[in-house]
Amino acid sequence: MNVAAVGPKPASLICPSCRASVVTRVDHKSTTKTHIIALILCLFLCWPCVCIPYCMDSCQNADHYCPSCNAYLGTYQG
C-alpha cells in the first residue's frame, strides 16, 4: 500500500483503498519526542508545564485516515 505525503492538517486526496475523494481524518499521537519535551519542561520550569506538549499538535505525530473506509493514509511527524 502506498503511503501519502501528508502534513499536520487534514489533506484532500483520493483514498487508495476505496477510491473516494476525501479530506483525511487526523488523529494526533504522542511520541517519544513528546515525552522528552515534557520531561525537559518538568525539570527546568515547573511540573504544571509537563501538560503543554500533550496539548500541542505540533509536538505530536499526525496520523491520517480515510473518513469513508478508515484506511491508514500516512503520518506527518511533527
SVG drawing of the C-alpha trace seen along z (x, -y; Angstrom):
<svg xmlns="http://www.w3.org/2000/svg" viewBox="-17 -27 33 29">
<polyline fill="none" stroke="black" stroke-width="0.4" points="0.0,0.0 1.3,-3.5 1.5,-6.0 0.5,-9.5 2.7,-12.5 0.6,-14.5 1.1,-17.5 -0.1,-18.3 -3.6,-19.4 -6.3,-17.4 -5.5,-16.9 -7.6,-16.5 -6.8,-13.3 -8.1,-10.2 -8.1,-7.2 -6.1,-4.4 -8.3,-1.9 -11.8,-3.0 -11.0,-5.4 -13.2,-8.1 -12.2,-11.8 -11.9,-12.7 -10.5,-15.1 -8.4,-13.0 -9.3,-12.5 -6.3,-13.3 -5.5,-11.6 -2.7,-13.1 -0.5,-10.7 2.1,-11.3 5.6,-10.1 8.9,-9.7 9.7,-13.3 6.5,-14.4 7.6,-12.7 11.1,-14.1 9.9,-17.6 7.5,-17.1 10.4,-15.8 12.6,-18.8 9.8,-21.2 9.3,-19.5 13.0,-19.6 13.7,-23.1 10.5,-25.0 7.8,-23.5 5.7,-20.4 2.4,-22.0 4.3,-22.7 4.5,-19.0 1.0,-19.2 2.0,-21.6 3.4,-19.1 0.4,-16.8 -1.9,-19.7 0.0,-21.0 -0.5,-19.2 3.0,-20.4 4.6,-18.1 2.8,-15.0 2.5,-12.9 -0.5,-13.4 -1.8,-10.1 -4.2,-10.5 -7.1,-8.1 -9.8,-7.9 -13.1,-9.1 -15.0,-6.7 -13.2,-3.4 -10.9,-4.2 -7.8,-3.1 -4.5,-4.4 -3.1,-7.0 0.1,-8.4 1.8,-10.1 3.2,-13.6 5.9,-13.6 5.8,-16.9"/>
</svg>
